[in-house]
Amino acid sequence: MPKVWPSVPPKPLPPAPPVPAAELERRRAGVRAQMSKAGIDVIVLSDQKNVAYLTDYRSLSWSYHARPVFAAISADDMVVFGSLAEARTVEVRARSFSSRYYDGYLPEAVAAISAWISERVSGPRRTALDYGQDFYGRGSLELVEALSELSHDGKPVSASQILWSVRVIKSRFEAELKRIAFEIVNSAFDTALASARLGMPEYELCQMVQAQIFLNGAETADPIAMLFSKGDFSYGRPASDRRLEAGHYIWTDFRATYGGYPADRNRIARAGEPEAWEVDVYGRVRALTVDLAGAVRPGMSCADLYARFERMWIDADLGPLYSRVSRIGHGGGLDVTEPPSISRVDATEIRPGMILHLEPKLEREGAVFQFEEVILVTDTGCEFLSALSPETIPTVC
């Protein structure tokens, strides 16, 4: 008889606290210092995460495209641009930024940004826009053309390097929000797995996990990957009506957020009792991943860490690594994946305050072994932000 889905939800978590004023000021000061070095007068922000990072402004308007929200930062001002309908949301409490409202849609928003830049920065201007690697801003030719007209050299530049140089270093406040997000998804997966059964479809287990994620206190839970497979892993496909069979591996990856910070965490399980070789390989890949994460020290480069991983992998004699991505880890913060990349070609120095995800993957004989362990780099080493992956393979029988 199938196990019963829990009927009493856990105690809901309160909403995440606002970003402390001192934290916001630290972030803005860091960005302004980098702007000064690069000779940038204004950065226009179109990516929701960048706006949130520098303003702590949260609005459901991001769900709509007709009346976009933008922000901009200069040497002496931080401003949010919203439609007239946004005014009440902005003004519901005191803010650490100024605001400009437009009457209309995207063209009017661009006109408001242009007018503000013209007022705030006189003479030759150098503008930047947050288009670049790992950003997902609002693409707009109108905005690019307007900033080109305002820029003394005829075009805006990318603000990607400036913003990431600051965002890549996390505070304890940010790390705590990530830790809570990991607790939410780890508990949700374990709870749903306890009710899983052979014969159930992928979409059912996926929905159970998603429902439990919200019951555990997540603010959002974007679609997760949920696969039942005996070797035909397609990690990007949505959950299907495939039914769980003995020998299947369950692979999932989470996106739920708390305080805006997503819990990017991979978890696996097996349907039916594993064979002896599976138990052995599970233990060895898990131990390697945990040991690798625990060996991170400030001052290493990402390439150094990858080289260490390659030596460990060879010594463990685990066979070919899953090679359809060029890295075995990445940074994390407000975005699911952030710089840097743990790869042989990324020379970025690992610094205190970075949050790193380590997740080498092995596919063998229809099984998948992957353990995404997450650390906060400290002055002397690192600390784990999530409970470690289980020591033995979770199973569904």
C-alpha positions as CSV (number, residue, x, y, z in Angstrom):
1,M,0.0,0.0,0.0
2,P,1.4,3.4,-0.9
3,K,2.6,5.6,1.8
4,V,0.2,8.5,2.7
5,W,1.0,12.0,1.6
6,P,1.4,14.2,4.7
7,S,-1.9,15.9,5.5
8,V,-0.5,18.5,8.0
9,P,1.7,21.1,6.3
10,P,4.8,22.3,8.2
11,K,4.7,25.6,10.0
12,P,5.0,28.3,7.3
13,L,8.1,30.4,7.2
14,P,7.7,34.2,7.6
15,P,8.6,36.4,4.6
16,A,12.3,37.0,4.3
17,P,13.5,40.1,6.0
18,P,14.3,43.2,4.0
19,V,18.0,43.8,3.0
20,P,19.6,45.9,5.8
21,A,20.3,49.5,4.9
22,A,24.0,49.0,5.5
23,E,24.1,46.0,3.2
24,L,22.4,48.0,0.4
25,E,24.9,50.9,0.9
26,R,27.8,48.4,0.8
27,R,26.6,47.0,-2.5
28,R,26.1,50.4,-4.1
29,A,29.4,51.7,-2.9
30,G,31.1,48.7,-4.5
31,V,29.4,49.2,-7.8
32,R,30.1,53.0,-7.8
33,A,33.8,52.3,-7.1
34,Q,34.0,50.0,-10.1
35,M,32.1,52.5,-12.2
36,S,34.6,55.2,-11.3
37,K,37.5,52.9,-12.3
38,A,35.9,52.1,-15.6
39,G,34.9,55.7,-16.3
40,I,31.2,54.9,-16.4
41,D,28.7,57.6,-15.5
42,V,25.4,55.7,-15.4
43,I,24.4,52.0,-15.4
44,V,20.9,51.2,-16.5
45,L,19.5,48.0,-14.9
46,S,17.0,45.9,-16.8
47,D,17.6,42.5,-15.1
48,Q,15.2,41.8,-12.2
49,K,18.0,40.4,-10.0
50,N,20.3,43.4,-10.5
51,V,17.4,45.8,-9.6
52,A,16.7,43.8,-6.5
53,Y,20.4,43.6,-5.6
54,L,20.8,47.3,-5.5
55,T,17.4,48.5,-4.4
56,D,15.7,45.6,-2.5
57,Y,12.6,46.5,-4.5
58,R,10.2,43.7,-5.0
59,S,7.1,43.9,-7.2
60,L,4.7,41.5,-8.9
61,S,5.0,43.7,-11.9
62,W,8.0,41.7,-13.1
63,S,5.4,39.1,-14.2
64,Y,4.2,41.5,-16.9
65,H,6.1,42.9,-19.9
66,A,3.9,45.8,-21.0
67,R,4.9,48.2,-18.3
68,P,8.5,47.3,-17.4
69,V,10.4,48.3,-14.3
70,F,14.0,49.6,-14.7
71,A,16.6,51.1,-12.4
72,A,19.7,53.2,-12.8
73,I,22.7,54.1,-10.7
74,S,25.0,57.1,-11.0
75,A,27.7,58.5,-8.7
76,D,25.1,60.2,-6.5
77,D,21.7,58.6,-7.1
78,M,19.8,55.3,-7.3
79,V,16.5,55.5,-9.1
80,V,13.7,53.0,-10.0
81,F,11.5,53.7,-13.0
82,G,8.0,52.3,-13.0
83,S,4.6,53.0,-14.6
84,L,2.1,55.2,-12.8
85,A,0.5,52.0,-11.5
86,E,3.8,51.2,-9.8
87,A,3.7,54.3,-7.6
88,R,1.6,52.8,-4.8
89,T,3.9,49.8,-4.5
90,V,7.0,51.9,-4.4
91,E,5.5,54.4,-1.9
92,V,4.0,51.8,0.5
93,R,7.1,52.3,2.7
94,A,10.2,54.5,2.9
95,R,12.8,53.7,0.3
96,S,16.5,54.2,-0.1
97,F,16.1,55.1,-3.7
98,S,14.4,57.8,-5.7
99,S,11.6,57.0,-8.2
100,R,10.4,58.2,-11.6
101,Y,7.0,57.2,-13.1
102,Y,6.0,57.1,-16.7
103,D,2.5,57.1,-18.2
104,G,2.4,54.4,-20.9
105,Y,4.5,51.4,-21.9
106,L,8.0,50.6,-23.0
107,P,8.6,53.7,-25.2
108,E,7.5,56.0,-22.3
109,A,9.8,54.1,-19.9
110,V,12.7,54.6,-22.2
111,A,11.9,58.3,-22.5
112,A,11.8,58.6,-18.7
113,I,15.2,57.0,-18.4
114,S,16.7,59.3,-21.1
115,A,15.3,62.4,-19.4
116,W,16.7,61.4,-16.0
117,I,20.2,60.7,-17.5
118,S,20.1,64.1,-19.3
119,E,19.3,65.8,-16.0
120,R,21.8,63.9,-13.8
121,V,24.9,63.8,-16.1
122,S,26.0,66.8,-18.0
123,G,28.7,66.9,-20.7
124,P,30.1,63.8,-22.3
125,R,28.5,60.7,-20.9
126,R,29.5,57.0,-20.8
127,T,26.6,54.8,-20.2
128,A,26.4,51.1,-19.5
129,L,23.6,48.5,-19.6
130,D,23.4,45.2,-17.8
131,Y,23.4,43.0,-20.8
132,G,26.0,40.2,-20.6
133,Q,26.9,36.7,-19.4
134,D,24.4,35.2,-16.9
135,F,22.1,38.2,-17.0
136,Y,18.5,38.0,-18.3
137,G,17.5,41.6,-18.7
138,R,14.7,43.1,-20.7
139,G,15.9,43.2,-24.3
140,S,14.9,46.5,-26.0
141,L,16.2,48.1,-29.1
142,E,14.5,51.3,-28.0
143,L,16.6,51.3,-24.8
144,V,19.9,50.6,-26.6
145,E,19.2,53.2,-29.2
146,A,18.3,55.8,-26.6
147,L,21.5,55.1,-24.6
148,S,23.5,55.3,-27.8
149,E,22.2,58.8,-28.5
150,L,23.2,59.8,-24.9
151,S,26.7,58.3,-25.0
152,H,29.5,60.4,-26.1
153,D,31.0,57.5,-28.1
154,G,27.7,56.6,-29.6
155,K,27.0,53.3,-27.8
156,P,26.5,51.9,-24.3
157,V,28.9,49.3,-22.9
158,S,28.2,46.2,-21.0
159,A,28.0,46.6,-17.2
160,S,28.4,42.8,-16.7
161,Q,32.0,42.9,-15.4
162,I,31.3,45.8,-13.0
163,L,28.2,44.2,-11.5
164,W,29.6,40.7,-11.2
165,S,32.8,42.0,-9.5
166,V,30.5,43.1,-6.7
167,R,27.8,40.5,-6.7
168,V,30.1,37.6,-6.7
169,I,31.1,38.3,-3.1
170,K,28.2,37.5,-0.7
171,S,27.5,38.7,2.8
172,R,26.4,36.6,5.7
173,F,22.9,37.9,5.1
174,E,22.9,36.5,1.6
175,A,24.4,33.2,2.8
176,E,21.7,32.7,5.4
177,L,18.9,33.2,2.8
178,K,20.6,30.6,0.6
179,R,20.9,28.2,3.6
180,I,17.1,28.5,4.3
181,A,16.3,27.9,0.6
182,F,18.4,24.7,0.7
183,E,16.5,23.5,3.8
184,I,13.2,24.0,2.0
185,V,14.1,21.9,-1.0
186,N,16.0,19.2,0.8
187,S,13.0,18.6,3.1
188,A,10.5,18.8,0.3
189,F,12.4,16.1,-1.7
190,D,12.7,13.8,1.3
191,T,9.1,14.2,2.2
192,A,7.8,13.6,-1.4
193,L,10.2,10.6,-1.9
194,A,8.7,9.0,1.2
195,S,5.4,8.9,-0.6
196,A,6.7,7.8,-4.0
197,R,5.8,4.4,-5.4
198,L,6.6,2.3,-8.3
199,G,4.2,2.9,-11.2
200,M,3.7,6.6,-10.5
201,P,4.3,9.1,-13.4
202,E,7.1,11.6,-13.4
203,Y,4.6,14.5,-13.3
204,E,3.0,13.3,-10.1
205,L,6.2,13.1,-8.2
206,C,7.2,16.5,-9.6
207,Q,4.0,18.0,-8.5
208,M,4.3,16.5,-5.0
209,V,7.8,18.0,-4.7
210,Q,6.6,21.4,-5.9
211,A,3.6,21.4,-3.6
212,Q,5.8,20.5,-0.6
213,I,8.3,23.2,-1.6
214,F,5.6,25.8,-1.2
215,L,4.3,24.3,2.0
216,N,7.9,24.5,3.4
217,G,7.9,28.3,2.8
218,A,9.3,29.0,-0.6
219,E,8.3,32.2,-2.3
220,T,8.6,30.9,-5.8
221,A,9.3,27.5,-7.3
222,D,10.0,27.6,-11.0
223,P,9.6,24.4,-12.9
224,I,12.1,21.8,-11.7
225,A,13.7,19.0,-13.7
226,M,12.3,15.6,-12.7
227,L,13.4,12.5,-14.6
228,F,12.9,8.8,-14.3
229,S,15.6,7.1,-16.4
230,K,17.7,4.0,-17.1
231,G,20.3,5.8,-19.1
232,D,18.3,8.0,-21.6
233,F,18.8,11.1,-19.4
234,S,17.6,14.3,-21.1
235,Y,18.2,16.8,-18.3
236,G,16.3,19.7,-19.8
237,R,13.0,18.1,-20.6
238,P,9.8,18.7,-18.6
239,A,8.3,15.9,-16.4
240,S,6.4,13.5,-18.6
241,D,3.9,10.6,-18.1
242,R,6.8,8.1,-17.9
243,R,6.1,5.7,-15.0
244,L,8.6,4.8,-12.3
245,E,10.1,1.3,-12.7
246,A,12.6,-0.7,-10.7
247,G,16.0,0.2,-11.9
248,H,15.1,3.8,-12.8
249,Y,17.2,6.6,-11.4
250,I,15.3,9.7,-10.2
251,W,17.2,12.9,-11.0
252,T,16.0,16.3,-10.0
253,D,17.3,19.9,-9.8
254,F,15.6,22.7,-7.8
255,R,14.9,26.4,-8.4
256,A,12.8,27.4,-5.3
257,T,13.6,30.7,-3.7
258,Y,13.6,32.3,-0.3
259,G,14.3,36.0,-0.1
260,G,14.9,35.9,-3.8
261,Y,17.8,33.5,-3.4
262,P,17.3,30.2,-5.3
263,A,18.2,26.8,-3.9
264,D,20.0,25.3,-6.9
265,R,20.5,21.7,-5.5
266,N,20.6,18.4,-7.3
267,R,19.2,15.3,-5.7
268,I,19.0,11.6,-6.9
269,A,17.3,8.4,-5.8
270,R,16.9,4.9,-7.1
271,A,13.7,2.8,-7.8
272,G,14.3,-0.6,-6.3
273,E,17.3,-1.9,-4.4
274,P,20.6,-1.0,-6.0
275,E,23.2,-3.5,-7.0
276,A,26.5,-3.7,-5.1
277,W,28.4,-1.8,-7.8
278,E,25.9,1.0,-7.6
279,V,26.3,1.3,-3.9
280,D,30.1,1.4,-4.3
281,V,30.1,4.0,-7.1
282,Y,27.5,6.2,-5.3
283,G,29.7,6.2,-2.2
284,R,32.9,7.0,-4.2
285,V,31.4,9.9,-6.2
286,R,29.8,11.4,-3.2
287,A,33.0,11.2,-1.1
288,L,35.0,12.8,-4.0
289,T,32.5,15.6,-4.3
290,V,32.4,16.3,-0.6
291,D,36.2,16.1,-0.3
292,L,36.6,18.5,-3.3
293,A,34.2,21.0,-1.8
294,G,35.9,20.8,1.6
295,A,39.3,21.5,0.1
296,V,38.4,24.9,-1.4
297,R,40.6,27.7,0.0
298,P,40.7,31.4,-0.8
299,G,43.6,32.3,-3.1
300,M,43.1,29.2,-5.3
301,S,42.0,29.8,-8.9
302,C,39.0,28.0,-10.4
303,A,41.4,26.4,-12.8
304,D,43.5,25.2,-9.8
305,L,40.4,23.6,-8.2
306,Y,39.4,21.9,-11.5
307,A,43.0,20.5,-11.8
308,R,42.6,19.1,-8.3
309,F,39.3,17.6,-9.3
310,E,40.9,15.9,-12.4
311,R,43.6,14.3,-10.3
312,M,41.0,13.1,-7.8
313,W,38.8,11.7,-10.5
314,I,41.7,9.8,-12.1
315,D,42.8,8.4,-8.8
316,A,39.2,7.3,-8.0
317,D,39.2,5.4,-11.4
318,L,35.6,6.3,-12.0
319,G,35.7,6.3,-15.8
320,P,34.6,9.1,-18.2
321,L,33.1,12.2,-16.7
322,Y,29.8,13.5,-18.0
323,S,31.3,15.9,-20.6
324,R,28.4,17.8,-22.2
325,V,29.2,20.8,-20.0
326,S,32.6,22.4,-19.7
327,R,32.6,22.8,-15.9
328,I,32.0,20.8,-12.8
329,G,30.7,23.8,-10.7
330,H,29.7,27.4,-10.7
331,G,28.9,30.4,-8.4
332,G,25.5,31.0,-7.0
333,G,23.5,33.9,-5.4
334,L,20.4,35.7,-6.6
335,D,20.7,33.8,-9.8
336,V,20.7,30.0,-10.2
337,T,24.0,30.0,-11.9
338,E,26.5,32.9,-11.6
339,P,30.2,33.4,-12.3
340,P,32.8,32.0,-11.8
341,S,32.9,28.6,-13.5
342,I,34.9,25.7,-12.0
343,S,36.6,24.8,-15.2
344,R,40.1,24.3,-16.5
345,V,40.1,27.6,-18.3
346,D,38.6,30.0,-15.7
347,A,41.5,31.7,-13.9
348,T,39.3,33.6,-11.5
349,E,40.7,33.8,-8.0
350,I,38.5,32.2,-5.4
351,R,37.8,34.8,-2.7
352,P,36.1,34.9,0.7
353,G,32.4,35.5,0.3
354,M,32.0,33.4,-2.9
355,I,29.3,30.8,-2.9
356,L,30.3,27.8,-5.0
357,H,28.4,24.8,-6.2
358,L,30.4,21.6,-6.9
359,E,28.6,19.0,-9.0
360,P,30.6,16.6,-11.1
361,K,28.4,14.0,-12.8
362,L,28.9,10.4,-13.8
363,E,26.6,8.3,-16.0
364,R,27.2,4.6,-15.9
365,E,25.2,1.6,-17.1
366,G,21.9,3.5,-16.9
367,A,22.6,5.1,-13.6
368,V,23.5,8.7,-12.8
369,F,25.6,9.9,-9.8
370,Q,25.6,13.6,-9.1
371,F,25.9,15.4,-5.7
372,E,25.6,19.2,-5.8
373,E,27.4,20.4,-2.6
374,V,27.4,24.1,-1.9
375,I,29.9,26.0,0.1
376,L,30.6,29.6,1.3
377,V,34.2,30.5,1.0
378,T,35.6,31.9,4.3
379,D,38.8,33.7,5.2
380,T,40.4,30.4,6.1
381,G,38.5,27.8,4.1
382,C,34.9,27.1,3.6
383,E,31.6,26.0,5.2
384,F,28.8,24.0,3.7
385,L,25.5,25.8,3.3
386,S,23.4,22.7,2.7
387,A,23.1,19.4,4.5
388,L,25.3,16.9,2.6
389,S,23.8,14.5,0.2
390,P,22.7,11.2,1.9
391,E,25.5,8.7,2.7
392,T,23.5,5.9,1.1
393,I,21.3,5.9,-2.0
394,P,17.7,6.9,-1.2
395,T,15.4,4.3,-2.7
396,V,11.8,3.9,-3.7
397,C,10.4,0.3,-3.4
